[in-house]
Amino acid sequence: MQRYQTAPSADKLWEAHQIYGDIQVVYQGLEYCGHADQKTLSVTMPYVAEKDVEKYAPPSAPSALLTLGRGNFAIFYPQDGHQPGVMTGAPGSILKVVIKFRI
């Protein structure tokens, strides 16, 4: 379970995983979530196995910008670079469940 405030795109990091995929389900709030092929992103923080995460610089443009609100979900696989928590106009509160599944 995650609770956080959305923020401008410039303040939100891009990430991808190697061992687990994510199912991100929004229960409250509205956010944008960028998506880009992980292979097109430049690494800013090398892979940390204990957290199964690698961080990236923002791409020149995401291949998709998802709008996630109450009852919406997104599934991200290891090849999916993603940037959750981007505000949709003004900062807002998000309540989200992230379910990890082993690939």
TORNUPA-289632 format. One record per atom (N, C-alpha, C, O): x, y, z; atom name. Coordinates in Angstrom, 1 decimal, padded with zeros to 4 digits, always signed. Each point is the difference from the previous one (the first is absolute). Layout:
REM TORNUPA-289632
       px       py       pz   kolba
        X        Y        Z      CA
...
This chain:
REM TORNUPA-289632
       px       py       pz   kolba
   +000.9   -001.2   +000.0       N
   -000.9   +001.2   +000.0      CA
   +000.9   +001.2   +000.0       C
   +001.0   +000.1   +000.8       O
   -001.3   +000.9   -001.7       N
   +000.8   +001.2   +000.0      CA
   -000.9   +001.2   +000.0       C
   -001.1   +000.0   -000.6       O
   +001.5   +001.0   +001.4       N
   -000.7   +001.3   +000.1      CA
   +001.1   +001.1   -000.3       C
   +001.0   +000.0   +000.6       O
   -001.3   +000.8   -001.5       N
   +001.0   +001.1   -000.4      CA
   -000.7   +001.1   -000.7       C
   -001.2   -000.1   -000.4       O
   +001.9   +001.2   +000.2       N
   -000.5   +001.2   -000.7      CA
   +000.6   -000.1   -001.4       C
   +001.2   -000.3   -000.2       O
   -002.0   +000.6   -000.8       N
   +000.6   +000.1   -001.3      CA
   +000.8   +001.3   -000.1       C
   -000.1   +000.9   +000.8       O
   +001.0   -000.9   -001.8       N
   +001.0   +001.1   -000.2      CA
   +000.2   +000.3   -001.5       C
   -000.4   -000.9   -000.8       O
   +001.0   +002.0   +000.5       N
   +000.4   +000.2   -001.4      CA
   +000.8   -001.1   -000.6       C
   +000.8   -000.6   +000.7       O
   -000.9   +000.4   -002.0       N
   +000.8   -001.1   -000.7      CA
   +001.5   +000.1   +000.3       C
   +000.6   -001.0   +000.2       O
   -000.1   +002.3   -000.1       N
   +001.4   +000.2   +000.2      CA
   +000.5   -000.5   +001.3       C
   +001.2   -000.3   +000.2       O
   -002.1   +000.1   +000.8       N
   +000.3   -000.4   +001.3      CA
   -000.2   -001.5   +000.2       C
   +000.4   -000.6   +001.1       O
   -000.9   -000.1   -002.0       N
   -000.3   -001.5   +000.1      CA
   +001.0   -000.8   -000.8       C
   +000.2   +000.3   -001.2       O
   +000.4   -001.3   +001.8       N
   +001.0   -000.8   -000.7      CA
   -000.7   -001.1   -000.9       C
   -001.1   -000.5   +000.3       O
   +001.9   +000.1   -001.3       N
   -000.4   -001.1   -000.8      CA
   +000.7   -001.3   +000.6       C
   +001.1   +000.1   +000.6       O
   -001.8   -001.2   -000.7       N
   +000.6   -001.2   +000.5      CA
   -000.5   -001.2   -000.8       C
   -000.9   +000.0   -000.8       O
   +001.6   -001.1   +001.0       N
   -000.3   -001.3   -000.5      CA
   +000.5   -001.1   +000.9       C
   +000.9   +000.3   +000.8       O
   -001.4   -001.5   -001.0       N
   +000.4   -001.1   +000.9      CA
   +000.5   -001.2   -000.9       C
   -000.2   +000.0   -001.2       O
   +000.9   -000.9   +001.8       N
   +000.5   -001.2   -000.7      CA
   -000.6   -001.3   +000.4       C
   -000.2   -000.9   -000.9       O
   -000.2   +000.8   +002.1       N
   -000.5   -001.3   +000.5      CA
   -001.5   +000.0   +000.2       C
   -000.7   -001.0   -000.3       O
   +000.1   +002.1   +000.7       N
   -001.4   +000.1   +000.2      CA
   -000.7   +001.0   -000.9       C
   +000.6   +001.0   -000.4       O
   -001.8   -001.3   +000.1       N
   -000.9   +000.9   -000.7      CA
   -000.9   +000.7   +001.0       C
   +000.0   -000.4   +001.2       O
   -000.6   +001.5   -001.6       N
   -000.9   +000.8   +000.9      CA
   -001.4   -000.1   -000.6       C
   -000.2   +000.2   -001.2       O
   -000.8   -000.4   +002.1       N
   -001.4   +000.4   -000.3      CA
   -000.3   +001.1   +000.9       C
   +000.0   -000.1   +001.3       O
   -000.2   +001.3   -001.8       N
   -000.3   +001.2   +000.8      CA
   -001.5   +000.4   -000.1       C
   -000.4   +000.3   -001.1       O
   -000.3   -000.4   +002.2       N
   -001.4   +000.3   +000.0      CA
   -000.3   +001.2   +000.8       C
   +000.4   +000.1   +001.2       O
   -001.0   +000.9   -001.8       N
   -000.3   +001.3   +000.7      CA
   -001.4   -000.1   +000.7       C
   -001.0   -000.4   -000.7       O
   +001.0   +000.7   +002.0       N
   -001.3   -000.1   +000.7      CA
   -000.5   +001.4   +000.3       C
   -001.2   +000.2   +000.2       O
   +002.1   +000.8   -000.2       N
   -000.4   +001.4   +000.3      CA
   +000.9   +000.9   -000.7       C
   +001.2   -000.2   +000.0       O
   -001.7   +001.3   -000.7       N
   +000.8   +001.0   -000.6      CA
   +000.1   -000.2   -001.5       C
   -000.6   -000.9   -000.6       O
   +001.4   +001.7   +000.0       N
   +000.2   +000.0   -001.5      CA
   +001.5   +000.4   -000.2       C
   +000.5   +001.0   +000.5       O
   +000.2   -001.8   -001.4       N
   +001.4   +000.2   -000.3      CA
   +000.2   -000.3   -001.4       C
   -000.7   -000.8   -000.7       O
   +001.8   +001.4   +000.1       N
   +000.5   -000.5   -001.2      CA
   +001.2   -000.9   +000.3       C
   +000.6   +000.1   +001.0       O
   -000.4   -001.1   -001.9       N
   +001.1   -000.9   +000.1      CA
   +000.6   -000.1   -001.4       C
   -000.6   -000.6   -000.9       O
   +001.9   +001.0   +000.8       N
   +000.7   -000.1   -001.3      CA
   +000.4   -001.4   -000.2       C
   +000.2   -000.8   +000.9       O
   -000.1   +000.4   -002.2       N
   +000.4   -001.3   -000.4      CA
   +001.0   +000.1   -001.2       C
   -000.3   +000.7   -000.9       O
   +001.4   -001.4   +001.0       N
   +000.9   -000.1   -001.2      CA
   +000.8   -001.3   +000.1       C
   +000.1   -000.6   +001.1       O
   +000.3   +000.1   -002.3       N
   +000.8   -001.2   +000.0      CA
   +001.3   +000.2   +000.8       C
   +000.7   +001.0   -000.2       O
   -000.5   -001.8   +001.1       N
   +001.2   +000.1   +000.9      CA
   +001.3   +000.1   -000.8       C
   +000.9   +000.7   +000.5       O
   -000.8   -001.3   -001.6       N
   +001.2   +000.0   -000.8      CA
   +000.3   +001.4   -000.6       C
   +001.2   +000.2   -000.4       O
   -002.2   +000.6   +000.4       N
   +000.2   +001.4   -000.6      CA
   +000.4   +001.0   +001.1       C
   +000.3   +001.2   -000.3       O
   -000.2   -001.6   +001.6       N
   +000.3   +000.9   +001.1      CA
   +001.4   -000.1   +000.4       C
   +000.7   -001.0   -000.2       O
   -000.2   +002.1   +000.7       N
   +001.4   +000.1   +000.5      CA
   +000.1   -000.2   +001.5       C
   -000.8   +000.7   +000.7       O
   +001.6   -001.6   -000.2       N
   +000.1   -000.3   +001.4      CA
   +000.6   +001.2   +000.8       C
   +001.0   +000.5   -000.4       O
   -001.7   -000.2   +001.5       N
   +000.6   +001.0   +000.9      CA
   +000.3   -000.6   +001.3       C
   +000.9   +000.5   +000.7       O
   -001.5   -001.7   -000.3       N
   +000.4   -000.7   +001.2      CA
   +000.0   -001.5   -000.4       C
   -001.1   -000.6   -000.4       O
   +002.3   +000.0   +000.4       N
   +000.1   -001.4   -000.4      CA
   -001.0   -000.9   +000.8       C
   -000.4   +000.3   +001.1       O
   +000.2   -001.5   -001.7       N
   -000.9   -001.0   +000.6      CA
   +000.4   -000.3   +001.4       C
   +001.2   -000.3   +000.3       O
   -002.2   +000.3   +000.7       N
   +000.2   -000.4   +001.4      CA
   -000.8   -001.2   +000.2       C
   -001.2   +000.0   +000.0       O
   +001.9   -001.2   +000.1       N
   -000.7   -001.3   +000.1      CA
   -000.9   -000.1   +001.2       C
   -001.1   -000.5   -000.1       O
   +001.5   +001.1   +001.2       N
   -000.8   -000.1   +001.2      CA
   -001.4   +000.6   -000.1       C
   -000.9   -000.4   +000.6       O
   +000.9   +001.4   -001.5       N
   -001.3   +000.8   -000.2      CA
   -000.6   -000.3   -001.3       C
   -001.1   +000.4   -000.4       O
   +001.8   -001.2   -000.4       N
   -000.4   -000.4   -001.4      CA
   -000.4   +001.3   -000.8       C
   -001.2   +000.1   -000.5       O
   +002.0   +000.9   +000.5       N
   -000.3   +001.2   -000.7      CA
   +001.3   +000.6   -000.6       C
   +001.1   +000.0   +000.5       O
   -001.4   +000.7   -001.7       N
   +001.0   +000.8   -000.6      CA
   -000.6   +001.3   -000.4       C
   -001.2   +000.0   -000.4       O
   +001.9   +001.1   +000.6       N
   -000.6   +001.3   -000.3      CA
   +000.5   +000.6   -001.3       C
   +001.2   -000.3   -000.4       O
   -002.0   +001.2   -000.2       N
   +000.4   +000.5   -001.3      CA
   -000.3   +001.5   -000.1       C
   -000.8   +000.5   +000.7       O
   +001.5   +000.1   -001.7       N
   -000.2   +001.4   -000.3      CA
   -001.3   +000.0   -000.9       C
   -000.3   -001.0   -000.6       O
   -000.4   +002.1   +000.7       N
   -001.3   +000.0   -000.9      CA
   +000.4   +000.0   -001.4       C
   +001.0   +000.5   -000.5       O
   -001.9   -001.2   -000.3       N
   +000.2   -000.1   -001.5      CA
   -000.4   +001.4   -000.5       C
   -000.6   +000.8   +000.6       O
   +000.9   -000.6   -001.9       N
   -000.4   +001.3   -000.6      CA
   -001.5   +000.1   -000.1       C
   -000.6   +001.0   +000.1       O
   -000.1   -002.2   -000.2       N
   -001.4   -000.1   +000.1      CA
   -000.4   -001.4   +000.3       C
   +000.5   -000.9   -000.6       O
   -001.4   +000.7   +001.6       N
   -000.5   -001.4   +000.3      CA
   -000.7   -000.5   -001.3       C
   -000.6   +000.7   -000.7       O
   +000.6   -002.0   +000.6       N
   -000.7   -000.7   -001.1      CA
   -001.5   +000.0   +000.3       C
   -000.8   -000.1   -000.9       O
   +000.5   +000.3   +002.2       N
   -001.4   +000.0   +000.4      CA
   -000.1   +000.8   +001.3       C
   +000.9   +000.0   +000.8       O
   -002.0   +000.7   -000.7       N
   -000.2   +000.7   +001.3      CA
   -001.4   -000.5   +000.5       C
   -001.0   +000.4   -000.6       O
   +001.0   -001.3   +001.6       N
   -001.2   -000.6   +000.5      CA
   -000.7   +001.0   +001.0       C
   +000.7   +000.6   +000.8       O
   -002.0   -000.6   -000.8       N
   -000.7   +000.7   +001.0      CA
   -000.7   -001.0   +000.9       C
   -000.8   -000.8   -000.5       O
   +001.2   +000.7   +001.8       N
   -000.4   -001.0   +000.9      CA
   -000.8   +000.7   +001.1       C
   +000.5   +000.9   +000.7       O
   -001.8   -001.3   -000.5       N
   -000.9   +000.5   +001.0      CA
   -000.6   -001.2   +000.7       C
   +000.3   -001.1   -000.2       O
   -001.3   +001.5   +001.1       N
   -000.6   -001.0   +000.8      CA
   -000.5   -001.2   -000.9       C
   -000.8   +000.2   -000.9       O
   +001.2   -001.4   +001.3       N
   -000.4   -001.2   -000.7      CA
   +000.8   -000.4   -001.2       C
   -000.2   -001.0   -000.6       O
   +001.2   +001.9   +000.2       N
   +000.8   -000.3   -001.1      CA
   +001.3   -000.8   +000.5       C
   +000.4   +000.2   +001.1       O
   +000.2   -001.0   -002.0       N
   +001.2   -000.6   +000.3      CA
   +000.9   -000.1   -001.2       C
   -000.5   +000.2   -001.2       O
   +001.8   -000.4   +001.4       N
   +001.0   -000.2   -001.0      CA
   +000.9   -001.1   +000.4       C
   +000.2   -000.2   +001.1       O
   +000.2   -000.6   -002.1       N
   +000.9   -001.1   +000.2      CA
   +001.3   +000.3   -000.7       C
   +000.1   +000.4   -001.2       O
   +001.0   -000.4   +001.9       N
   +001.4   +000.3   -000.5      CA
   +000.8   -001.3   +000.1       C
   +000.2   -000.6   +001.1       O
   +000.5   +000.3   -002.2       N
   +000.9   -001.1   -000.1      CA
   +001.4   +000.5   +000.0       C
   +000.2   +001.3   -000.1       O
   +000.9   -002.1   +000.3       N
   +001.3   +000.5   +000.1      CA
   +000.4   +000.9   -001.2       C
   +000.9   +000.9   +000.2       O
   -001.4   -001.1   -001.4       N
   +000.4   +000.9   -001.1      CA
   -000.7   +001.3   +000.0       C
   +000.2   +000.9   -000.8       O
   -001.1   -000.7   +001.8       N
   -000.8   +001.2   +000.1      CA
   +000.5   +001.1   +000.9       C
   -000.1   -000.2   +001.3       O
   +000.8   +001.2   -001.8       N
   +000.4   +001.1   +000.8      CA
   -001.3   +000.8   +000.4       C
   -000.8   +000.2   -000.9       O
   +000.7   +000.2   +002.1       N
   -001.2   +000.7   +000.4      CA
   +000.3   +001.1   +001.0       C
   +001.0   +000.0   +000.7       O
   -001.9   +001.0   -000.6       N
   +000.2   +001.2   +000.8      CA
   -001.4   +000.3   +000.6       C
   -000.7   +000.8   -000.5       O
   +000.4   -001.5   +001.6       N
   -001.2   +000.3   +000.7      CA
   +000.0   +001.2   +000.8       C
   +001.1   +000.6   +000.3       O
   -002.3   -000.1   +000.1       N
   -000.1   +001.1   +001.0      CA
   +000.1   +001.4   -000.6       C
   +000.3   +000.9   +000.8       O
   -000.5   -000.8   -002.1       N
   +000.1   +001.3   -000.6      CA
   -001.4   +000.7   +000.1       C
   -001.0   -000.5   -000.2       O
   +001.1   +001.8   +000.7       N
   -001.3   +000.7   +000.2      CA
   -000.7   +000.3   -001.3       C
   +000.6   +000.2   -001.1       O
   -001.9   +000.0   +001.2       N
   -000.9   +000.3   -001.2      CA
   -000.5   +001.4   +000.2       C
   -001.3   +000.2   +000.0       O
   +002.1   +000.8   +000.1       N
   -000.4   +001.4   +000.1      CA
   +000.5   +000.5   +001.3       C
   +000.8   +000.9   +000.0       O
   -001.3   -001.4   +001.1       N
   +000.4   +000.4   +001.4      CA
   +000.4   -001.2   +000.8       C
   -000.6   -001.1   -000.3       O
   +001.5   +001.2   +001.3       N
   +000.3   -001.2   +000.8      CA
   -001.3   -000.5   +000.7       C
   -000.9   +000.7   +000.3       O
   +000.9   -002.0   -000.2       N
   -001.2   -000.7   +000.6      CA
   +000.5   -001.2   +000.8       C
   +001.1   -000.5   -000.2       O
   -002.0   +000.0   +001.0       N
   +000.2   -001.2   +000.8      CA
   -000.3   -001.3   -000.8       C
   -001.0   -000.1   -000.6       O
   +001.9   -000.9   +000.8       N
   -000.2   -001.2   -000.7      CA
   +000.0   -001.1   +001.1       C
   +000.8   +000.0   +000.9       O
   -001.8   -001.0   -001.1       N
   +000.0   -001.2   +000.8      CA
   +000.1   -001.1   -001.1       C
   -000.9   -000.2   -000.8       O
   +001.9   -000.6   +000.9       N
   +000.3   -001.0   -001.0      CA
   +000.5   -001.3   +000.6       C
   +000.7   +000.0   +001.0       O
   -001.1   -001.1   -001.6       N
   +000.6   -001.3   +000.4      CA
   +000.9   -000.5   -001.2       C
   -000.4   +000.0   -001.1       O
   +001.6   -000.3   +001.5       N
   +001.0   -000.6   -001.0      CA
   +000.2   -001.4   +000.3       C
   +000.5   -000.4   +001.1       O
   -000.9   -000.5   -002.0       N
   +000.1   -001.4   +000.1      CA
   +001.2   -000.5   -000.8       C
   +000.1   +000.3   -001.2       O
   +000.9   -000.9   +001.8       N
   +001.2   -000.5   -000.7      CA
   -000.2   -001.4   -000.4       C
   -000.5   -000.8   +000.8       O
   +000.9   +000.4   -002.0       N
   -000.1   -001.4   -000.4      CA
   +001.3   -000.4   -000.7       C
   +000.6   +000.8   -000.7       O
   -000.1   -001.9   +001.1       N
   +001.3   -000.5   -000.5      CA
   -000.1   -000.4   -001.5       C
   -001.0   -000.7   -000.4       O
   +001.9   +001.1   -000.4       N
   +000.0   -000.3   -001.4      CA
   +000.7   -001.3   -000.2       C
   +000.2   -000.5   -001.1       O
